């Protein structure tokens, strides 16, 4: 949700309305699609705060004033740790207020506690100098970046990065595309898949639940929904992987344990291992639990996309059993 500023005069209203889009509340659902995407073209000051924190209430308006004065060269994301504890945990927030500055998808500096306005103004000056060294002039509004970005090449590189589990690179590439085209379907879906691979199932689910119409119409969106549903179901098995592996080793014919193990592997993005466990169930008992293993395999293939290497190899293994 964007946070508005109250104009104090007609001469200031235009500048303030210009800056307002760069001061917003961050959530688990929009952190990657908005905060990280913003950071690819301008520094983002992320303030972690709480309603019960007195210093937070002092720091926030000072930050807003300073950032507003720089007319969108810097963005500000507010994170209420009571509402989004997952983000506070991810950034290892020990106390509030705490500020983390993100640029080009990475933390570059930060501080804890209250700071005077002069210090914040100096910080912003340094951040703008850093931005100008990396982002072409005139690109603050994305005016020139769209011409410079080779989006097809970036999508291909991001897909490859995701396939080899280089989640940081994939995230940065997808976020950069979304910083120019907020509703780009392939980048949006790709970023949600990065979140699934990182175990951020609720965040990926939020992206599915709040997907824009252009993304929903994309043919790959259905497979993304399936992936989120499967991941949410399988998430509880992650902490039991070692136990399940021991159970399967001791009782190789235990199909239920193998099925749960496959779920755990799926949640960890261990695609080949997940497929192999379900294939082993089919070899033990093709009709186990009303062909539950075969049905789950088909869901896996749909969630990964039928052109995914794990899906292609998995279908070959499945066909070898079904038609043997």
C-alpha positions as a Markdown table, in Angstrom:
| # | Residue | x | y | z |
|---|---|---|---|---|
| 1 | Unk | 0.0 | 0.0 | 0.0 |
| 2 | Unk | 1.4 | 3.4 | -1.0 |
| 3 | Unk | 1.7 | 6.0 | 1.8 |
| 4 | Unk | 0.6 | 9.5 | 0.9 |
| 5 | Unk | 2.2 | 12.7 | 2.2 |
| 6 | Unk | 0.2 | 15.8 | 3.2 |
| 7 | Unk | 1.2 | 18.7 | 0.9 |
| 8 | Unk | 1.9 | 21.9 | 2.8 |
| 9 | Unk | 1.6 | 24.3 | -0.1 |
| 10 | Unk | 0.7 | 24.2 | -3.8 |
| 11 | Unk | 4.4 | 24.7 | -4.8 |
| 12 | Unk | 5.4 | 21.6 | -2.8 |
| 13 | Unk | 2.5 | 19.3 | -3.9 |
| 14 | Unk | 3.9 | 18.3 | -7.2 |
| 15 | Unk | 7.3 | 17.3 | -5.7 |
| 16 | Unk | 5.6 | 15.4 | -2.9 |
| 17 | Unk | 3.2 | 13.6 | -5.2 |
| 18 | Unk | 6.3 | 12.6 | -7.3 |
| 19 | Unk | 8.0 | 11.2 | -4.3 |
| 20 | Unk | 5.1 | 9.5 | -2.7 |
| 21 | Unk | 5.4 | 6.3 | -4.8 |
| 22 | Unk | 8.9 | 5.8 | -3.4 |
| 23 | Unk | 7.6 | 5.7 | 0.2 |
| 24 | Unk | 5.5 | 2.6 | 0.9 |
| 25 | Unk | 4.8 | -0.2 | 3.3 |
| 26 | Unk | 6.5 | -3.5 | 2.6 |
| 27 | Unk | 4.9 | -6.9 | 3.1 |
| 28 | Unk | 6.0 | -10.5 | 2.6 |
| 29 | Unk | 4.0 | -10.6 | -0.6 |
| 30 | Unk | 5.5 | -7.4 | -2.2 |
| 31 | Unk | 9.0 | -7.5 | -0.9 |
| 32 | Unk | 10.6 | -9.2 | -3.9 |
| 33 | Unk | 8.3 | -7.7 | -6.6 |
| 34 | Unk | 8.5 | -4.2 | -5.3 |
| 35 | Unk | 11.3 | -3.6 | -2.8 |
| 36 | Unk | 13.9 | -5.8 | -4.5 |
| 37 | Unk | 12.8 | -4.5 | -8.0 |
| 38 | Unk | 13.1 | -0.9 | -6.8 |
| 39 | Unk | 16.6 | -1.6 | -5.5 |
| 40 | Unk | 17.8 | -2.5 | -9.0 |
| 41 | Unk | 17.5 | 1.1 | -10.1 |
| 42 | Unk | 17.8 | 3.2 | -6.9 |
| 43 | Unk | 18.8 | 2.6 | -3.2 |
| 44 | Unk | 16.0 | 1.5 | -1.0 |
| 45 | Unk | 16.1 | 2.4 | 2.7 |
| 46 | Unk | 14.2 | -0.3 | 4.6 |
| 47 | Unk | 13.1 | 0.8 | 8.1 |
| 48 | Unk | 12.1 | -1.9 | 10.5 |
| 49 | Unk | 9.8 | -0.5 | 13.1 |
| 50 | Unk | 7.0 | -1.3 | 15.5 |
| 51 | Unk | 3.9 | 0.7 | 16.7 |
| 52 | Unk | 5.0 | 0.4 | 20.3 |
| 53 | Unk | 8.5 | 1.8 | 19.6 |
| 54 | Unk | 9.0 | 5.5 | 20.5 |
| 55 | Unk | 12.3 | 6.1 | 18.6 |
| 56 | Unk | 10.7 | 4.5 | 15.5 |
| 57 | Unk | 8.0 | 7.2 | 15.5 |
| 58 | Unk | 10.8 | 9.8 | 15.7 |
| 59 | Unk | 13.0 | 8.3 | 12.9 |
| 60 | Unk | 10.3 | 7.6 | 10.4 |
| 61 | Unk | 9.1 | 11.2 | 9.7 |
| 62 | Unk | 12.8 | 12.4 | 9.5 |
| 63 | Unk | 13.5 | 9.7 | 6.9 |
| 64 | Unk | 10.4 | 10.6 | 5.0 |
| 65 | Unk | 11.4 | 14.3 | 4.8 |
| 66 | Unk | 14.9 | 13.6 | 3.7 |
| 67 | Unk | 13.8 | 11.1 | 1.0 |
| 68 | Unk | 11.0 | 13.3 | -0.2 |
| 69 | Unk | 13.6 | 16.1 | -0.7 |
| 70 | Unk | 15.5 | 13.9 | -3.1 |
| 71 | Unk | 12.6 | 13.5 | -5.5 |
| 72 | Unk | 12.6 | 9.8 | -5.9 |
| 73 | Unk | 16.3 | 9.1 | -6.2 |
| 74 | Unk | 16.0 | 7.0 | -3.1 |
| 75 | Unk | 13.0 | 4.8 | -2.0 |
| 76 | Unk | 11.8 | 4.0 | 1.5 |
| 77 | Unk | 10.1 | 0.8 | 2.5 |
| 78 | Unk | 8.5 | 0.5 | 6.0 |
| 79 | Unk | 8.4 | -2.9 | 7.6 |
| 80 | Unk | 6.2 | -3.3 | 10.6 |
| 81 | Unk | 7.8 | -6.2 | 12.5 |
| 82 | Unk | 4.6 | -7.1 | 14.3 |
| 83 | Unk | 2.8 | -7.6 | 11.0 |
| 84 | Unk | 5.7 | -9.1 | 9.0 |
| 85 | Unk | 7.9 | -11.0 | 11.5 |
| 86 | Unk | 9.3 | -13.2 | 8.7 |
| 87 | Unk | 11.1 | -10.2 | 7.1 |
| 88 | Unk | 12.5 | -9.2 | 10.5 |
| 89 | Unk | 13.8 | -12.7 | 11.0 |
| 90 | Unk | 15.3 | -12.8 | 7.5 |
| 91 | Unk | 17.2 | -9.6 | 8.2 |
| 92 | Unk | 18.1 | -10.7 | 11.7 |
| 93 | Unk | 16.5 | -7.7 | 13.3 |
| 94 | Unk | 17.4 | -7.6 | 17.0 |
| 95 | Unk | 15.9 | -4.3 | 18.0 |
| 96 | Unk | 14.0 | -1.4 | 16.4 |
| 97 | Unk | 14.3 | 1.0 | 14.8 |
| 98 | Unk | 16.7 | -0.7 | 12.4 |
| 99 | Unk | 17.6 | 0.5 | 8.9 |
| 100 | Unk | 19.0 | -1.6 | 6.1 |
| 101 | Unk | 19.8 | -0.1 | 2.7 |
| 102 | Unk | 19.4 | -2.3 | -0.4 |
| 103 | Unk | 20.9 | -1.5 | -3.8 |
| 104 | Unk | 21.1 | -3.8 | -6.8 |
| 105 | Unk | 19.4 | -6.5 | -4.8 |
| 106 | Unk | 22.0 | -6.5 | -2.0 |
| 107 | Unk | 22.4 | -4.9 | 1.4 |
| 108 | Unk | 25.0 | -2.1 | 1.3 |
| 109 | Unk | 24.8 | -0.4 | 4.7 |
| 110 | Unk | 22.6 | 0.0 | 7.7 |
| 111 | Unk | 22.3 | 1.2 | 11.3 |
| 112 | Unk | 20.2 | 0.7 | 14.4 |
| 113 | Unk | 18.6 | 3.3 | 16.6 |
| 114 | Unk | 17.7 | 6.9 | 16.2 |
| 115 | Unk | 19.9 | 9.2 | 14.0 |
| 116 | Unk | 19.8 | 13.0 | 13.6 |
| 117 | Unk | 18.6 | 14.5 | 10.3 |
| 118 | Unk | 22.1 | 15.7 | 9.4 |
| 119 | Unk | 23.4 | 12.1 | 9.5 |
| 120 | Unk | 20.5 | 10.9 | 7.3 |
| 121 | Unk | 21.0 | 13.6 | 4.8 |
| 122 | Unk | 24.7 | 12.7 | 4.6 |
| 123 | Unk | 23.7 | 9.0 | 4.1 |
| 124 | Unk | 21.3 | 9.9 | 1.3 |
| 125 | Unk | 24.0 | 12.0 | -0.4 |
| 126 | Unk | 26.4 | 9.0 | -0.3 |
| 127 | Unk | 23.7 | 6.7 | -1.6 |
| 128 | Unk | 22.9 | 9.0 | -4.5 |
| 129 | Unk | 26.6 | 9.2 | -5.4 |
| 130 | Unk | 26.7 | 5.4 | -5.4 |
| 131 | Unk | 23.6 | 5.1 | -7.5 |
| 132 | Unk | 25.0 | 7.6 | -10.1 |
| 133 | Unk | 28.0 | 5.4 | -10.5 |
| 134 | Unk | 25.9 | 2.3 | -11.4 |
| 135 | Unk | 22.6 | 3.6 | -13.0 |
| 136 | Unk | 22.6 | 5.6 | -16.2 |
| 137 | Unk | 21.5 | 9.3 | -15.8 |
| 138 | Unk | 17.9 | 9.8 | -16.8 |
| 139 | Unk | 17.0 | 6.3 | -15.8 |
| 140 | Unk | 15.3 | 7.1 | -12.5 |
| 141 | Unk | 11.9 | 6.7 | -14.1 |
| 142 | Unk | 12.9 | 3.8 | -16.2 |
| 143 | Unk | 13.0 | 6.0 | -19.3 |
| 144 | Unk | 16.2 | 4.5 | -20.8 |
| 145 | Unk | 16.5 | 1.1 | -19.1 |
| 146 | Unk | 13.8 | -0.6 | -21.1 |
| 147 | Unk | 15.9 | 0.1 | -24.3 |
| 148 | Unk | 19.0 | -1.2 | -22.6 |
| 149 | Unk | 17.7 | -4.4 | -21.2 |
| 150 | Unk | 17.8 | -7.5 | -23.3 |
| 151 | Unk | 14.8 | -9.0 | -21.6 |
| 152 | Unk | 14.7 | -12.3 | -23.6 |
| 153 | Unk | 18.4 | -12.9 | -22.8 |
| 154 | Unk | 17.8 | -12.0 | -19.2 |
| 155 | Unk | 14.9 | -14.4 | -18.9 |
| 156 | Unk | 17.0 | -17.2 | -20.4 |
| 157 | Unk | 19.9 | -16.4 | -18.0 |
| 158 | Unk | 17.5 | -16.3 | -15.0 |
| 159 | Unk | 15.9 | -19.6 | -16.0 |
| 160 | Unk | 19.3 | -21.2 | -16.2 |
| 161 | Unk | 20.3 | -19.8 | -12.9 |
| 162 | Unk | 17.1 | -21.1 | -11.3 |
| 163 | Unk | 17.7 | -24.5 | -12.8 |
| 164 | Unk | 21.2 | -24.8 | -11.2 |
| 165 | Unk | 19.8 | -23.3 | -7.9 |
| 166 | Unk | 21.6 | -20.0 | -8.2 |
| 167 | Unk | 18.7 | -18.2 | -6.6 |
| 168 | Unk | 20.4 | -14.9 | -5.9 |
| 169 | Unk | 21.2 | -14.4 | -9.6 |
| 170 | Unk | 17.8 | -15.5 | -10.7 |
| 171 | Unk | 16.1 | -13.2 | -8.2 |
| 172 | Unk | 18.2 | -10.2 | -9.3 |
| 173 | Unk | 17.5 | -10.8 | -13.0 |
| 174 | Unk | 13.8 | -11.2 | -12.5 |
| 175 | Unk | 13.6 | -8.3 | -10.2 |
| 176 | Unk | 15.4 | -6.1 | -12.7 |
| 177 | Unk | 13.0 | -7.0 | -15.4 |
| 178 | Unk | 10.0 | -6.3 | -13.1 |
| 179 | Unk | 11.6 | -2.9 | -12.2 |
| 180 | Unk | 10.8 | -1.9 | -15.8 |
| 181 | Unk | 7.7 | -4.0 | -16.5 |
| 182 | Unk | 5.8 | -4.6 | -13.2 |
| 183 | Unk | 3.4 | -7.1 | -14.8 |
| 184 | Unk | 5.9 | -9.0 | -17.0 |
| 185 | Unk | 4.4 | -12.5 | -16.8 |
| 186 | Unk | 7.5 | -14.6 | -17.2 |
| 187 | Unk | 9.5 | -12.5 | -14.8 |
| 188 | Unk | 6.7 | -12.5 | -12.2 |
| 189 | Unk | 6.2 | -16.3 | -12.5 |
| 190 | Unk | 9.9 | -16.8 | -12.4 |
| 191 | Unk | 10.4 | -14.7 | -9.3 |
| 192 | Unk | 7.6 | -16.7 | -7.6 |
| 193 | Unk | 9.4 | -19.9 | -8.5 |
| 194 | Unk | 12.6 | -18.5 | -7.0 |
| 195 | Unk | 10.7 | -18.0 | -3.7 |
| 196 | Unk | 9.4 | -21.5 | -3.8 |
| 197 | Unk | 13.0 | -22.8 | -4.3 |
| 198 | Unk | 14.1 | -20.7 | -1.4 |
| 199 | Unk | 11.4 | -22.1 | 0.8 |
| 200 | Unk | 9.4 | -18.9 | 1.0 |
| 201 | Unk | 6.1 | -20.6 | 0.3 |
| 202 | Unk | 3.9 | -18.0 | 1.9 |
| 203 | Unk | 5.5 | -15.3 | -0.1 |
| 204 | Unk | 5.1 | -17.3 | -3.3 |
| 205 | Unk | 1.5 | -18.0 | -2.4 |
| 206 | Unk | 0.9 | -14.3 | -1.9 |
| 207 | Unk | 2.3 | -13.6 | -5.4 |
| 208 | Unk | -0.2 | -16.2 | -6.8 |
| 209 | Unk | -3.1 | -14.8 | -4.8 |
| 210 | Unk | -2.4 | -11.2 | -5.9 |
| 211 | Unk | -1.2 | -11.8 | -9.4 |
| 212 | Unk | -2.2 | -9.2 | -11.9 |
| 213 | Unk | -4.6 | -10.2 | -14.8 |
| 214 | Unk | -1.8 | -10.2 | -17.4 |
| 215 | Unk | 0.1 | -12.8 | -15.3 |
| 216 | Unk | -3.0 | -14.9 | -14.7 |
| 217 | Unk | -3.6 | -15.2 | -18.4 |
| 218 | Unk | -0.1 | -16.6 | -19.0 |
| 219 | Unk | -0.2 | -20.4 | -19.8 |
| 220 | Unk | 2.5 | -21.0 | -17.1 |
| 221 | Unk | 0.4 | -19.5 | -14.3 |
| 222 | Unk | -1.5 | -22.7 | -13.8 |
| 223 | Unk | 1.7 | -24.7 | -13.2 |
| 224 | Unk | 2.8 | -22.0 | -10.8 |
| 225 | Unk | -0.4 | -22.4 | -8.8 |
| 226 | Unk | 0.1 | -26.2 | -8.7 |
| 227 | Unk | 3.7 | -25.6 | -7.5 |
| 228 | Unk | 2.6 | -23.4 | -4.7 |
| 229 | Unk | -0.1 | -25.8 | -3.6 |
| 230 | Unk | 2.4 | -28.8 | -3.6 |
| 231 | Unk | 5.1 | -26.8 | -1.8 |
| 232 | Unk | 2.7 | -25.7 | 1.0 |
| 233 | Unk | 1.6 | -29.3 | 1.5 |
| 234 | Unk | 5.2 | -30.6 | 1.4 |
| 235 | Unk | 6.7 | -27.9 | 3.6 |
| 236 | Unk | 6.0 | -29.8 | 6.9 |
| 237 | Unk | 8.2 | -32.7 | 5.6 |
| 238 | Unk | 11.4 | -30.6 | 5.3 |
| 239 | Unk | 12.3 | -30.9 | 9.0 |
| 240 | Unk | 11.8 | -34.7 | 8.8 |
| 241 | Unk | 14.0 | -35.5 | 5.9 |
| 242 | Unk | 16.7 | -37.2 | 7.9 |
| 243 | Unk | 14.2 | -39.2 | 9.8 |
| 244 | Unk | 12.3 | -40.2 | 6.6 |
| 245 | Unk | 15.6 | -41.2 | 4.9 |
| 246 | Unk | 16.4 | -43.5 | 7.9 |
| 247 | Unk | 12.9 | -45.0 | 7.8 |
| 248 | Unk | 13.1 | -45.7 | 4.1 |
| 249 | Unk | 16.6 | -47.2 | 4.5 |
| 250 | Unk | 15.4 | -49.5 | 7.3 |
| 251 | Unk | 12.0 | -50.4 | 5.6 |
| 252 | Unk | 12.5 | -50.1 | 1.8 |
| 253 | Unk | 9.0 | -51.4 | 1.1 |
| 254 | Unk | 7.3 | -48.6 | 3.2 |
| 255 | Unk | 5.6 | -46.7 | 0.4 |
| 256 | Unk | 4.0 | -44.2 | 2.7 |
| 257 | Unk | 7.4 | -43.2 | 4.1 |
| 258 | Unk | 8.8 | -43.0 | 0.5 |
| 259 | Unk | 5.9 | -40.8 | -0.5 |
| 260 | Unk | 6.6 | -38.4 | 2.4 |
| 261 | Unk | 10.3 | -38.5 | 1.6 |
| 262 | Unk | 9.5 | -37.5 | -2.0 |
| 263 | Unk | 7.4 | -34.6 | -0.6 |
| 264 | Unk | 10.3 | -33.4 | 1.5 |
| 265 | Unk | 12.7 | -33.6 | -1.5 |
| 266 | Unk | 10.1 | -31.6 | -3.6 |
| 267 | Unk | 9.9 | -28.9 | -0.9 |
| 268 | Unk | 13.7 | -28.6 | -1.0 |
| 269 | Unk | 13.7 | -28.3 | -4.8 |
| 270 | Unk | 15.5 | -31.7 | -5.1 |
| 271 | Unk | 13.6 | -32.6 | -8.2 |
| 272 | Unk | 15.5 | -35.7 | -9.3 |
| 273 | Unk | 15.4 | -37.2 | -5.8 |
| 274 | Unk | 11.6 | -36.5 | -5.5 |
| 275 | Unk | 11.0 | -38.2 | -8.9 |
| 276 | Unk | 13.1 | -41.2 | -8.0 |
| 277 | Unk | 11.3 | -41.9 | -4.7 |
| 278 | Unk | 7.9 | -41.9 | -6.5 |
| 279 | Unk | 9.3 | -44.1 | -9.2 |
| 280 | Unk | 10.5 | -46.6 | -6.6 |
| 281 | Unk | 7.0 | -46.7 | -5.2 |
| 282 | Unk | 5.6 | -47.6 | -8.6 |
| 283 | Unk | 8.1 | -50.4 | -8.9 |
| 284 | Unk | 7.1 | -51.7 | -5.5 |
| 285 | Unk | 3.4 | -51.4 | -6.0 |
| 286 | Unk | 2.1 | -49.6 | -9.1 |
| 287 | Unk | -1.5 | -49.4 | -7.6 |
| 288 | Unk | -0.4 | -48.3 | -4.1 |
| 289 | Unk | -3.1 | -46.0 | -2.5 |
| 290 | Unk | -5.1 | -45.8 | -5.7 |
| 291 | Unk | -2.0 | -44.9 | -7.9 |
| 292 | Unk | -1.2 | -42.0 | -5.6 |
| 293 | Unk | 2.5 | -42.0 | -6.7 |
| 294 | Unk | 1.7 | -41.7 | -10.4 |
| 295 | Unk | -0.8 | -39.0 | -9.7 |
| 296 | Unk | 1.7 | -37.1 | -7.7 |
| 297 | Unk | 4.4 | -37.4 | -10.4 |
| 298 | Unk | 2.1 | -35.8 | -12.9 |
| 299 | Unk | 1.5 | -32.9 | -10.5 |
| 300 | Unk | 5.2 | -32.5 | -10.1 |
| 301 | Unk | 5.7 | -32.4 | -13.9 |
| 302 | Unk | 2.9 | -29.8 | -14.2 |
| 303 | Unk | 4.4 | -27.7 | -11.3 |
| 304 | Unk | 7.9 | -27.7 | -12.9 |
| 305 | Unk | 6.7 | -27.2 | -16.4 |
| 306 | Unk | 6.6 | -30.0 | -18.9 |
| 307 | Unk | 9.8 | -28.7 | -20.6 |
| 308 | Unk | 11.8 | -28.8 | -17.4 |
| 309 | Unk | 14.6 | -31.4 | -17.5 |
| 310 | Unk | 13.4 | -33.1 | -14.4 |
| 311 | Unk | 9.9 | -33.4 | -16.0 |
| 312 | Unk | 11.3 | -34.8 | -19.2 |
| 313 | Unk | 13.5 | -37.4 | -17.5 |
| 314 | Unk | 10.7 | -38.2 | -15.0 |
| 315 | Unk | 8.2 | -38.9 | -17.8 |
| 316 | Unk | 10.7 | -41.2 | -19.5 |
| 317 | Unk | 11.1 | -43.2 | -16.2 |
| 318 | Unk | 7.4 | -43.2 | -15.7 |
| 319 | Unk | 6.7 | -44.5 | -19.3 |
| 320 | Unk | 9.4 | -47.2 | -18.8 |
| 321 | Unk | 7.4 | -48.6 | -15.9 |
| 322 | Unk | 3.9 | -48.1 | -17.2 |
| 323 | Unk | 4.7 | -49.7 | -20.6 |
| 324 | Unk | 7.0 | -52.4 | -19.4 |
